[in-house]
Amino acid sequence: MKEKERNELLSLYEEMKALRQAVYEEGNGLYAEWKSGISRTAFELSAKNLAYYLALRRRDIRPLQNRLSKWGLSSLGRTESKVLQQLDAIVRNLALMSGAIKQLSDYPKTPEKFPGRKKLATEATALLGDAPKHRTTRIMVTLPEQAATDKDFLVRLLERGMDVARINCAHDDSAVWMKMIENLKEAQKTAGKSCRIYFDIAGPKIRVDAVISEKDKPRLKVGDLFFLTADASFKDLKQYPIIVFSESLNLFDELKVDSPVILDDGVLEGRVVEQKPQGVVVQVGKAAKAKGIRVKPQKGLNFPESTFKMPILTEKDREDLLVAEKESDILGFSFVRGSKDIAAIQKTLAEQVGSEAAAAIPLVIKIETVEAVNHLPELIVAAASKNPLAIMIARGDLAAEAGFLRLSELQEEILWICEAAHIPVIWSTQVLENMVKNGVPTRAEMSDATMAGQAECVMLNKGDFVEEGITLLDAILVQSQQNRSKKTAQLRALKIARKAWRKTKK
């Protein structure tokens, strides 16, 4: 080996040793802050690994990655599930290559054994149930009202590949939900397949409660003004032809001039142009259709740059929980923003079913606001310290708040953080949406569903072609796992390469 090359290796060795030590010390410091709140021992090593990962990823290590790759060493791109072991392996290899040590036994090993992806798989099975033999990613399906009256429909969903049934508490009522569960239990016996039941608690979503207009089908297009109010008595249609009413309390005090307003998961975007005692005037800046967007009740409202002080559980949510706690295998919570929301959820569960039973309930925390993304490690630690946990990437509201460009980056970052904490991920919102609604998939959603295979579970929404959607998603997931596991490419033999090889033989 040339002197220049050896010096380069020695320099890399010293840098990696320093990085490893910094990650170790900083990670231990962060874990020490969390440790007293962790009552669930199964999460202890996972929390420590998460702390190491955060210590590593707060740095820009791209220049170091390129230098490591040059020598055929791991470029740190797949460290999530075993951070310290990966760093130690690179340091040991550099020490051997540079001559700093003579044999592996001379170099100290990580004192603790981190379980890595096996731990993630164990957590996924405990929370979401066993994965099918032919694929590792589960399929969750939102049950339509038909499930309450048609047991055969549920049998078909199970036979096609449904692994988790989602009951959306924002729709229907407890009587309908109970019929769904009764039919699902019978369907499982008929199909000979088990299926977890997931209750999705609606949470404090801000919605359009009413649209007041003299027009039968009011539309908004770019440049139009509308009035947004929480005052049901405000009906000045002469000045404001379209009035959008939302009864959410303490809402409009937070909206200032130039605050963005998003309607229906980004179908329409606007900004506040004027404040009034009864609400705010909003001007439309973007609309999904040139002819304008029809404004309807029950559509979601998002305010990306505004923070509203709303309780994480409404009175309806608390009533729904009384049913869900008895009938569900998993409980999901919407619009969680920080650790205080987690504490409020856990406190409510303990009050309703007792502390011991509450701690055994698997939770799903839906990430659908920028605030939740910014507090993701804090949310994970607060929830997983006491309960089995999965994270759902709710891409509809998240896209509305973060923007479509940022969403593509955020969904990957959430996957990485969750893998570091050994927390299963549920990939949701508009998966194969055109297929499920119209029977034909778009090219873009086929690619999206393939990427969804990195998660432990993928959610399909209801639609007329949901059965065919399950069959297609099952095939996509089977195919994608042959090529990729998380961020790791699976190097199966390529047909293209085989054909090229045959040509050279001829």
KEZAVEX-312920 format. One record per residue (C-alpha): residue number from 1; x, y, z. Coordinates in nm, 4 decimals, always signed. Each point is the difference from the previous one (the first is absolute). Example, Ala and Ser with C-alpha at 12.3 -4.5 7.8 and 13.67 -1.06 7.14 Angstrom:
KEZAVEX-312920
REC    k         X         Y         Z
REC    1   +1.2300   -0.4500   +0.7800
REC    2   +0.1370   +0.3440   -0.0660
This chain:
KEZAVEX-312920
REC    k         X         Y         Z
REC    1   +0.0000   +0.0000   +0.0000
REC    2   +0.1287   +0.3443   -0.0904
REC    3   +0.0795   +0.2439   +0.2803
REC    4   -0.2616   +0.2463   -0.1280
REC    5   -0.2723   -0.2661   +0.0091
REC    6   +0.0998   -0.1167   +0.3471
REC    7   -0.0076   +0.3580   +0.1297
REC    8   -0.3457   +0.0463   -0.1496
REC    9   -0.1220   -0.3152   +0.1739
REC   10   +0.1537   +0.1090   +0.3306
REC   11   -0.1704   +0.3387   -0.0340
REC   12   -0.3337   -0.1705   -0.0667
REC   13   +0.0599   -0.2303   +0.2959
REC   14   +0.0565   +0.2927   +0.2368
REC   15   -0.3061   +0.1845   -0.1330
REC   16   -0.2223   -0.3043   +0.0393
REC   17   +0.1310   -0.0661   +0.3514
REC   18   -0.0793   +0.3586   +0.0969
REC   19   -0.3456   -0.0207   -0.1605
REC   20   -0.0761   -0.3275   +0.1748
REC   21   +0.1016   +0.1431   +0.3376
REC   22   -0.2031   +0.3183   -0.0511
REC   23   -0.3103   -0.1984   -0.1005
REC   24   +0.0471   -0.2286   +0.3011
REC   25   +0.0345   +0.2845   +0.2502
REC   26   -0.2731   +0.2212   -0.1454
REC   27   -0.2378   -0.2935   -0.0417
REC   28   +0.0515   -0.1120   +0.3590
REC   29   -0.0641   +0.3555   +0.1173
REC   30   -0.3294   +0.0178   -0.1898
REC   31   -0.1053   -0.3462   +0.1175
REC   32   +0.0699   +0.1019   +0.3606
REC   33   -0.2616   +0.2755   -0.0394
REC   34   -0.2571   -0.2563   -0.1164
REC   35   +0.0836   -0.2921   +0.2284
REC   36   -0.2046   +0.0957   +0.3063
REC   37   -0.3196   +0.0118   -0.2075
REC   38   +0.0448   -0.3436   -0.1604
REC   39   -0.2113   -0.2545   +0.1870
REC   40   -0.0146   -0.2487   -0.2892
REC   41   +0.3258   -0.1952   +0.0132
REC   42   -0.0469   -0.1316   -0.3555
REC   43   +0.0615   +0.3547   -0.1247
REC   44   +0.3209   +0.0754   +0.1934
REC   45   +0.2583   -0.1164   -0.2561
REC   46   -0.2129   +0.1374   -0.2833
REC   47   -0.0072   +0.3415   +0.1681
REC   48   +0.3770   -0.0096   +0.0415
REC   49   +0.0482   -0.0902   -0.3672
REC   50   -0.2309   +0.2879   -0.0964
REC   51   +0.2110   +0.2365   +0.2110
REC   52   +0.3171   -0.1161   -0.1777
REC   53   -0.1682   +0.0435   -0.3390
REC   54   -0.1092   +0.3553   +0.0803
REC   55   +0.3535   +0.0804   +0.1165
REC   56   +0.1358   -0.1316   -0.3308
REC   57   -0.2572   +0.1634   -0.2265
REC   58   +0.0280   +0.3464   +0.1490
REC   59   +0.3270   +0.0141   -0.1964
REC   60   +0.0533   +0.0337   -0.3737
REC   61   +0.2090   -0.3103   -0.0723
REC   62   -0.0243   +0.0039   -0.3801
REC   63   +0.3707   +0.0820   -0.0600
REC   64   +0.0964   -0.2864   +0.2327
REC   65   -0.2366   -0.2371   -0.1824
REC   66   +0.1735   +0.0619   -0.3313
REC   67   +0.3429   -0.0673   +0.1479
REC   68   -0.1128   -0.3250   +0.1652
REC   69   -0.1644   -0.1221   -0.3184
REC   70   +0.3251   +0.0504   -0.1907
REC   71   +0.1586   -0.2734   +0.2169
REC   72   -0.2898   -0.2427   -0.0376
REC   73   -0.1241   +0.0670   +0.3531
REC   74   -0.3545   +0.0581   +0.1212
REC   75   -0.0982   +0.3587   -0.0731
REC   76   -0.2201   +0.0219   +0.3139
REC   77   -0.3143   +0.0050   -0.2142
REC   78   -0.1641   -0.2944   +0.1776
REC   79   +0.0872   +0.0573   +0.3643
REC   80   -0.3534   +0.0552   +0.1311
REC   81   -0.0698   -0.3206   +0.1910
REC   82   +0.3522   -0.0564   +0.1439
REC   83   +0.1808   +0.3323   +0.0161
REC   84   +0.2885   -0.0756   +0.2346
REC   85   +0.0744   -0.3439   -0.1482
REC   86   +0.0195   +0.1507   -0.3486
REC   87   +0.2403   +0.2697   +0.1154
REC   88   +0.2123   -0.2547   +0.1872
REC   89   +0.0185   -0.2286   -0.3032
REC   90   +0.1285   +0.2836   -0.2192
REC   91   +0.2545   +0.1090   +0.2621
REC   92   +0.1283   -0.3583   +0.0368
REC   93   +0.0346   -0.0438   -0.3757
REC   94   +0.1854   +0.3305   -0.0350
REC   95   +0.2294   -0.0987   +0.2867
REC   96   +0.0865   -0.3279   -0.1732
REC   97   +0.0417   +0.1588   -0.3437
REC   98   +0.2250   +0.2782   +0.1296
REC   99   +0.2052   -0.2300   +0.2235
REC  100   -0.1101   +0.1750   +0.3201
REC  101   -0.0884   -0.3444   +0.1413
REC  102   +0.1126   -0.3485   -0.1052
REC  103   -0.3102   -0.2082   +0.0756
REC  104   -0.3663   +0.0572   +0.0836
REC  105   +0.0361   -0.1189   +0.3588
REC  106   +0.2202   +0.3021   +0.0688
REC  107   -0.2926   +0.2351   -0.0547
REC  108   -0.2770   +0.0413   +0.2633
REC  109   -0.3538   -0.0945   -0.0951
REC  110   -0.3276   +0.1728   +0.0841
REC  111   -0.0868   -0.1078   +0.3568
REC  112   -0.3742   -0.0358   -0.0732
REC  113   -0.1607   -0.2151   -0.2672
REC  114   -0.2563   +0.2031   -0.1899
REC  115   -0.2684   -0.2176   -0.1618
REC  116   -0.0307   +0.2000   -0.3247
REC  117   -0.2592   -0.0944   -0.2599
REC  118   -0.0963   -0.3180   +0.1846
REC  119   -0.1316   +0.2219   +0.2778
REC  120   -0.1965   +0.2073   -0.2513
REC  121   -0.1508   -0.3184   -0.1455
REC  122   -0.0930   -0.1203   +0.3496
REC  123   -0.1702   +0.3306   +0.0826
REC  124   -0.1890   -0.0051   -0.3307
REC  125   -0.1288   -0.3516   +0.0650
REC  126   -0.1058   +0.0827   +0.3556
REC  127   -0.1951   +0.3049   -0.1123
REC  128   -0.1221   -0.0795   -0.3527
REC  129   -0.0153   -0.3789   +0.0134
REC  130   +0.1964   -0.2591   -0.1951
REC  131   +0.0999   +0.0991   -0.3508
REC  132   -0.1132   -0.2350   -0.2790
REC  133   +0.2560   -0.2615   -0.1026
REC  134   +0.0447   +0.1509   -0.3463
REC  135   +0.0605   +0.3637   +0.1052
REC  136   +0.1292   +0.1942   +0.2996
REC  137   -0.2206   +0.3100   -0.0332
REC  138   -0.3581   -0.0221   +0.1265
REC  139   -0.3027   +0.1466   -0.1768
REC  140   -0.2470   +0.2115   +0.1981
REC  141   -0.3414   +0.0774   -0.1493
REC  142   -0.2490   +0.2672   +0.1090
REC  143   -0.3377   -0.1696   +0.0378
REC  144   -0.2948   +0.1595   -0.1830
REC  145   -0.3534   -0.0098   +0.1410
REC  146   -0.0598   -0.3060   -0.2201
REC  147   +0.2079   -0.2003   +0.2498
REC  148   -0.2810   +0.0384   +0.2552
REC  149   -0.2510   -0.1830   -0.2206
REC  150   +0.2018   -0.2262   -0.2321
REC  151   +0.2102   -0.2713   +0.1645
REC  152   +0.0942   -0.1515   -0.3373
REC  153   +0.1586   +0.3309   -0.0987
REC  154   +0.2312   -0.0281   +0.3024
REC  155   +0.0826   -0.3611   -0.0854
REC  156   +0.1139   +0.1160   -0.3443
REC  157   +0.2143   +0.2773   +0.1507
REC  158   +0.1703   -0.2530   +0.2271
REC  159   +0.0545   -0.2515   -0.2790
REC  160   +0.1538   +0.2667   -0.2226
REC  161   +0.2469   +0.1050   +0.2688
REC  162   -0.1424   +0.2354   +0.2654
REC  163   +0.2026   -0.0395   +0.3225
REC  164   -0.1339   +0.2934   +0.2051
REC  165   -0.3528   +0.1451   -0.0116
REC  166   -0.0297   +0.3726   +0.0689
REC  167   -0.3137   +0.1507   +0.1499
REC  168   -0.0032   +0.3758   -0.0519
REC  169   -0.1772   +0.1589   +0.2964
REC  170   -0.0486   +0.3220   -0.1969
REC  171   -0.2762   -0.1845   -0.1887
REC  172   -0.3032   -0.2117   +0.0902
REC  173   -0.0765   -0.0736   +0.3680
REC  174   +0.0596   -0.2625   +0.2668
REC  175   -0.2985   -0.2099   -0.1104
REC  176   +0.1437   -0.0270   -0.3522
REC  177   +0.3506   -0.0691   +0.1346
REC  178   -0.1284   -0.2848   +0.2172
REC  179   -0.1709   -0.1598   -0.3008
REC  180   +0.3255   +0.0312   -0.1959
REC  181   +0.1897   -0.1756   +0.2796
REC  182   -0.2609   -0.2740   +0.0330
REC  183   +0.0129   -0.0688   -0.3744
REC  184   +0.3803   +0.0156   -0.0028
REC  185   +0.0276   -0.2625   +0.2734
REC  186   -0.2280   -0.2314   -0.1966
REC  187   +0.1887   +0.0741   -0.3220
REC  188   +0.3306   -0.0938   +0.1643
REC  189   -0.1416   -0.3416   +0.0865
REC  190   -0.1258   -0.0500   -0.3555
REC  191   +0.3243   +0.1163   -0.1628
REC  192   +0.2197   -0.1792   +0.2536
REC  193   +0.2061   +0.3123   +0.0494
REC  194   +0.0559   +0.2336   +0.2949
REC  195   -0.0246   +0.3772   -0.0317
REC  196   +0.0787   +0.2783   +0.2472
REC  197   -0.2638   +0.2675   +0.0669
REC  198   +0.1229   +0.3587   +0.0018
REC  199   -0.2215   +0.2802   +0.1346
REC  200   +0.1029   +0.3401   -0.1362
REC  201   -0.1173   +0.2655   +0.2484
REC  202   -0.1039   +0.3128   -0.1923
REC  203   +0.1774   +0.2608   +0.2128
REC  204   -0.0259   +0.3786   -0.0214
REC  205   +0.0059   +0.0391   -0.3774
REC  206   -0.1116   +0.3438   -0.1142
REC  207   -0.2700   -0.0439   -0.2627
REC  208   -0.2432   +0.2079   -0.2012
REC  209   -0.3275   -0.0345   +0.1908
REC  210   -0.2136   +0.2019   -0.2410
REC  211   +0.0235   +0.2024   -0.3205
REC  212   -0.2344   +0.2986   -0.0220
REC  213   -0.0692   +0.1382   -0.3477
REC  214   -0.2868   +0.1038   -0.2253
REC  215   +0.1431   -0.2306   -0.2669
REC  216   -0.1134   -0.3645   -0.0091
REC  217   +0.3501   -0.1312   -0.0669
REC  218   +0.2448   +0.2702   +0.1097
REC  219   +0.3442   -0.0134   -0.1599
REC  220   +0.3239   +0.1791   +0.0751
REC  221   +0.2678   +0.0703   -0.2591
REC  222   +0.3320   +0.1847   +0.0048
REC  223   -0.0456   +0.3619   +0.1062
REC  224   -0.3380   -0.0529   +0.1707
REC  225   -0.0637   +0.1137   +0.3571
REC  226   -0.1914   -0.1910   +0.2666
REC  227   -0.0742   +0.0648   +0.3657
REC  228   +0.1177   -0.2511   +0.2611
REC  229   -0.1825   +0.0203   +0.3319
REC  230   -0.0864   -0.1828   +0.3220
REC  231   -0.3062   +0.2217   +0.0477
REC  232   -0.3084   -0.1894   -0.1190
REC  233   -0.2062   +0.3202   +0.0014
REC  234   +0.2240   +0.1792   -0.2531
REC  235   -0.1819   +0.0039   -0.3369
REC  236   +0.1095   +0.3137   -0.1859
REC  237   -0.0426   -0.1523   -0.3471
REC  238   -0.0129   +0.3382   -0.1732
REC  239   +0.3619   +0.0714   +0.0879
REC  240   +0.1190   -0.3625   +0.0082
REC  241   -0.1837   -0.2284   -0.2492
REC  242   +0.1574   -0.3113   +0.1561
REC  243   +0.0288   -0.0430   +0.3776
REC  244   +0.1818   -0.3050   +0.1383
REC  245   -0.0976   -0.0866   +0.3569
REC  246   +0.2042   -0.2126   +0.2435
REC  247   -0.1104   -0.0237   +0.3608
REC  248   +0.3481   -0.0781   +0.1381
REC  249   +0.0610   +0.2153   +0.3055
REC  250   +0.2960   +0.2378   +0.0468
REC  251   +0.0737   -0.0357   -0.3678
REC  252   +0.0071   +0.3292   -0.1797
REC  253   +0.1868   +0.1957   +0.2671
REC  254   +0.3135   -0.1780   -0.1232
REC  255   -0.0486   +0.0945   -0.3653
REC  256   +0.1806   +0.3158   -0.1076
REC  257   +0.0216   +0.1811   -0.3320
REC  258   +0.2005   -0.2142   -0.2472
REC  259   -0.0614   -0.3227   +0.1991
REC  260   -0.0434   -0.2909   -0.2461
REC  261   -0.3319   -0.1869   -0.0068
REC  262   -0.0276   -0.3453   -0.1622
REC  263   -0.3304   -0.1663   -0.0895
REC  264   -0.0619   -0.3689   -0.0753
REC  265   +0.3606   -0.1275   +0.0320
REC  266   +0.1403   +0.2613   -0.2378
REC  267   -0.2717   +0.0033   -0.2674
REC  268   -0.0334   +0.3715   +0.0720
REC  269   +0.2532   +0.2381   +0.1541
REC  270   -0.0407   +0.3585   +0.1109
REC  271   +0.1299   +0.2684   +0.2344
REC  272   -0.1642   +0.2278   +0.2532
REC  273   -0.0249   +0.3515   -0.1450
REC  274   -0.2071   +0.1678   +0.2721
REC  275   -0.1005   -0.0554   +0.3623
REC  276   -0.3514   +0.0764   +0.1214
REC  277   -0.1639   -0.0330   +0.3443
REC  278   -0.2074   -0.2950   -0.1274
REC  279   +0.2809   -0.1795   -0.1877
REC  280   +0.2409   +0.0468   -0.2908
REC  281   -0.0164   +0.0722   -0.3719
REC  282   +0.1933   -0.2541   -0.2090
REC  283   +0.1109   +0.0418   -0.3616
REC  284   +0.0476   -0.3129   -0.2103
REC  285   +0.3521   -0.0347   -0.1393
REC  286   -0.0128   -0.3525   -0.1436
REC  287   -0.2777   -0.2352   -0.1075
REC  288   +0.0296   -0.3526   -0.1383
REC  289   -0.2363   +0.0796   -0.2896
REC  290   -0.0075   +0.3078   -0.2232
REC  291   -0.3799   +0.0208   +0.0225
REC  292   +0.0283   +0.0106   +0.3780
REC  293   -0.0629   -0.2332   +0.2913
REC  294   -0.3411   -0.0700   +0.1437
REC  295   -0.0033   +0.0751   +0.3732
REC  296   -0.1680   -0.2705   +0.2093
REC  297   -0.0595   -0.0669   +0.3694
REC  298   +0.2157   -0.2585   +0.1827
REC  299   +0.3103   +0.0815   -0.2042
REC  300   +0.3156   +0.0521   +0.2040
REC  301   +0.1587   +0.3362   +0.0768
REC  302   +0.3739   +0.0374   +0.0633
REC  303   +0.1983   +0.2991   +0.1215
REC  304   +0.3714   -0.0842   -0.0486
REC  305   +0.1453   +0.3059   +0.1727
REC  306   -0.2522   +0.0285   +0.2839
REC  307   -0.0131   -0.1905   +0.3284
REC  308   -0.3353   -0.0568   +0.1663
REC  309   -0.0526   -0.0956   +0.3621
REC  310   -0.2455   -0.2845   -0.0377
REC  311   -0.0372   -0.3014   +0.2309
REC  312   +0.1302   -0.3191   -0.1607
REC  313   -0.3211   -0.1867   +0.0901
REC  314   -0.3496   +0.1357   -0.0561
REC  315   -0.3011   -0.1124   +0.2024
REC  316   -0.1030   -0.2206   -0.2914
REC  317   +0.3492   -0.1556   -0.0030
REC  318   -0.0298   -0.0886   +0.3689
REC  319   -0.3353   -0.1671   -0.0622
REC  320   +0.1365   -0.1865   -0.3030
REC  321   +0.2933   -0.1227   +0.2089
REC  322   -0.2379   -0.1799   +0.2358
REC  323   -0.1039   -0.2175   -0.2953
REC  324   +0.3435   -0.0220   -0.1605
REC  325   +0.1791   -0.1092   +0.3178
REC  326   -0.2214   -0.3090   +0.0190
REC  327   -0.0149   -0.0920   -0.3674
REC  328   +0.3287   +0.1033   -0.1626
REC  329   +0.3478   -0.1511   -0.0167
REC  330   +0.1611   +0.3363   -0.0810
REC  331   -0.0968   +0.3613   +0.0752
REC  332   +0.0980   +0.2865   -0.2311
REC  333   +0.0090   +0.3707   +0.0875
REC  334   -0.0106   +0.2976   -0.2356
REC  335   +0.1610   +0.3453   +0.0014
REC  336   +0.2447   -0.0758   +0.2806
REC  337   +0.2426   +0.2916   +0.0302
REC  338   +0.2328   -0.0688   +0.2935
REC  339   +0.0708   -0.2017   +0.3129
REC  340   -0.2746   +0.1826   +0.1942
REC  341   -0.2566   -0.1454   -0.2405
REC  342   +0.1459   -0.3478   +0.0541
REC  343   -0.0206   +0.0466   +0.3775
REC  344   -0.3638   +0.1116   -0.0307
REC  345   -0.0864   -0.3093   -0.2076
REC  346   +0.1746   -0.2367   +0.2420
REC  347   -0.1662   +0.1701   +0.2985
REC  348   -0.3457   -0.0372   -0.1565
REC  349   +0.0581   -0.3680   -0.0786
REC  350   +0.1183   -0.0643   +0.3570
REC  351   -0.3084   +0.1741   +0.1401
REC  352   -0.2315   -0.2072   -0.2178
REC  353   +0.1543   -0.3489   +0.0241
REC  354   +0.2625   +0.0200   +0.2774
REC  355   +0.3761   +0.0584   -0.0199
REC  356   +0.1045   -0.3601   -0.0661
REC  357   -0.2533   -0.0595   -0.2781
REC  358   +0.0734   +0.3420   -0.1517
REC  359   +0.3734   -0.0768   -0.0252
REC  360   -0.0761   -0.3180   -0.1960
REC  361   -0.2003   +0.1800   -0.2715
REC  362   +0.1944   +0.0317   -0.3281
REC  363   -0.0119   +0.3582   -0.1264
REC  364   +0.0310   +0.1512   -0.3462
REC  365   +0.1001   +0.3655   -0.0107
REC  366   -0.0877   +0.1691   -0.3279
REC  367   +0.2559   +0.2501   -0.1269
REC  368   -0.1966   +0.2578   -0.1957
REC  369   +0.1309   +0.3416   +0.1041
REC  370   +0.3348   +0.1760   -0.0326
REC  371   -0.0046   +0.0461   +0.3773
REC  372   -0.0215   -0.3781   +0.0479
REC  373   +0.2908   -0.0557   -0.2400
REC  374   +0.2123   +0.2511   +0.1890
REC  375   -0.0734   -0.1856   +0.3259
REC  376   +0.0166   -0.3540   -0.1424
REC  377   +0.2785   -0.1393   +0.2265
REC  378   -0.1720   +0.1538   +0.3029
REC  379   -0.3346   -0.1544   -0.1046
REC  380   +0.1537   -0.3431   -0.0537
REC  381   +0.1769   -0.0015   +0.3362
REC  382   -0.3057   +0.1251   +0.1897
REC  383   -0.2316   -0.2605   -0.1559
REC  384   +0.2299   -0.3040   -0.0314
REC  385   +0.1316   +0.0450   +0.3550
REC  386   -0.3381   -0.1235   +0.1250
REC  387   -0.1821   -0.1648   -0.2927
REC  388   +0.0731   -0.2151   -0.3048
REC  389   +0.0105   +0.2540   -0.2838
REC  390   -0.0277   +0.0443   -0.3750
REC  391   +0.0205   +0.3227   -0.1988
REC  392   -0.2365   +0.0772   -0.2874
REC  393   +0.1157   +0.2374   -0.2735
REC  394   -0.3309   +0.1769   -0.0741
REC  395   +0.1058   +0.1620   -0.3233
REC  396   -0.3194   +0.1923   -0.0778
REC  397   +0.0097   +0.2529   +0.2815
REC  398   +0.3801   -0.0154   +0.0122
REC  399   +0.0256   +0.0985   -0.3675
REC  400   -0.2473   +0.2827   +0.0555
REC  401   +0.2125   +0.1376   +0.2830
REC  402   +0.3527   -0.0722   -0.1229
REC  403   -0.0543   +0.0304   -0.3749
REC  404   +0.0355   -0.2728   -0.2612
REC  405   +0.3718   +0.0604   -0.0588
REC  406   +0.0874   -0.0375   +0.3676
REC  407   -0.2339   -0.3006   +0.0419
REC  408   +0.2116   -0.2311   -0.2165
REC  409   +0.2985   +0.0731   +0.2235
REC  410   -0.1936   -0.0143   +0.3277
REC  411   -0.1493   -0.3441   -0.0582
REC  412   +0.3493   -0.1460   -0.0386
REC  413   +0.1328   +0.1834   +0.3048
REC  414   -0.2878   -0.1390   +0.2074
REC  415   +0.0838   -0.3520   -0.1216
REC  416   +0.3657   +0.0451   +0.1034
REC  417   -0.0777   +0.1398   +0.3456
REC  418   -0.2518   -0.2770   +0.0679
REC  419   +0.2404   -0.2725   -0.1118
REC  420   +0.2612   +0.1394   +0.2386
REC  421   -0.2557   -0.0280   +0.2832
REC  422   -0.1180   -0.3446   -0.1245
REC  423   -0.3513   +0.1418   -0.0454
REC  424   -0.2261   -0.1417   -0.2767
REC  425   -0.1301   +0.2443   -0.2613
REC  426   -0.3394   +0.0079   -0.1733
REC  427   +0.0050   +0.1701   -0.3417
REC  428   -0.3378   +0.1623   -0.0705
REC  429   -0.2063   +0.2444   -0.2081
REC  430   -0.0787   -0.0295   -0.3708
REC  431   +0.1815   -0.3308   -0.0475
REC  432   -0.1265   -0.1361   -0.3358
REC  433   -0.2826   +0.2534   +0.0318
REC  434   -0.0988   +0.0032   -0.3672
REC  435   +0.0070   -0.3801   -0.0072
REC  436   -0.2221   -0.0308   +0.3081
REC  437   -0.2476   +0.2636   -0.1207
REC  438   -0.0046   -0.0567   -0.3768
REC  439   +0.1538   -0.3421   -0.0599
REC  440   +0.3098   +0.1200   -0.1901
REC  441   +0.3301   +0.0999   +0.1665
REC  442   +0.2084   +0.2945   -0.1154
REC  443   +0.3701   -0.0432   -0.0753
REC  444   +0.0920   +0.2320   +0.2867
REC  445   -0.1990   -0.1915   +0.2608
REC  446   +0.1597   -0.3287   -0.1079
REC  447   +0.3406   +0.1513   +0.0809
REC  448   -0.1344   +0.1425   +0.3252
REC  449   -0.1353   -0.3398   +0.1078
REC  450   +0.3394   -0.1553   -0.0747
REC  451   +0.1695   +0.2526   +0.2279
REC  452   -0.2632   -0.0737   +0.2656
REC  453   +0.1517   -0.3473   +0.0268
REC  454   +0.2681   +0.1508   +0.2259
REC  455   -0.2639   +0.0301   +0.2738
REC  456   -0.1278   -0.2815   +0.2210
REC  457   -0.3591   +0.0665   -0.1070
REC  458   -0.1749   +0.1796   -0.2883
REC  459   -0.3519   +0.1385   +0.0257
REC  460   -0.2622   -0.0028   -0.2744
REC  461   -0.3055   +0.2213   +0.0245
REC  462   -0.3507   -0.1099   -0.0890
REC  463   -0.1295   +0.0069   -0.3570
REC  464   -0.2064   -0.1957   -0.2525
REC  465   +0.3067   -0.1957   -0.1138
REC  466   +0.1669   -0.0576   +0.3367
REC  467   +0.0028   -0.3787   -0.0517
REC  468   +0.1959   +0.0336   -0.3230
REC  469   +0.2163   +0.2615   +0.1726
REC  470   +0.1015   -0.2501   +0.2687
REC  471   +0.0953   -0.2579   -0.2631
REC  472   +0.2128   +0.2526   -0.1885
REC  473   +0.1658   +0.1345   +0.3153
REC  474   +0.0797   -0.3548   +0.1124
REC  475   +0.1763   -0.0670   -0.3316
REC  476   +0.1902   +0.3305   +0.0147
REC  477   +0.1217   -0.0643   +0.3552
REC  478   +0.1152   -0.3531   -0.0833
REC  479   +0.1924   +0.1307   -0.2995
REC  480   +0.1511   +0.2991   +0.1815
REC  481   +0.1340   -0.2046   +0.2920
REC  482   +0.1982   -0.2109   -0.2475
REC  483   +0.1862   +0.3155   -0.0995
REC  484   +0.0213   +0.2047   +0.3189
REC  485   -0.0099   -0.0376   +0.3771
REC  486   -0.0308   +0.3441   +0.1598
REC  487   +0.2907   +0.1924   -0.1586
REC  488   +0.1957   -0.3133   -0.0921
REC  489   -0.0136   -0.1161   -0.3607
REC  490   -0.0577   -0.3759   -0.0293
REC  491   +0.2320   -0.1147   -0.2795
REC  492   -0.2031   -0.2752   -0.1615
REC  493   +0.1058   -0.1154   -0.3458
REC  494   -0.1235   +0.2500   -0.2597
REC  495   -0.1733   -0.1249   -0.3149
REC  496   +0.1627   +0.2859   -0.1925
REC  497   +0.3449   -0.1182   +0.1096
REC  498   -0.0776   -0.3635   -0.0833
REC  499   -0.1158   +0.0932   -0.3503
REC  500   +0.3097   +0.2120   -0.0552
REC  501   +0.2172   -0.2927   +0.1127
REC  502   -0.1720   -0.2403   -0.2419
REC  503   +0.0652   +0.2416   -0.2862
REC  504   +0.3738   +0.0028   +0.0720
REC  505   +0.0023   -0.3834   +0.0039
REC  506   -0.1516   -0.0070   -0.3483
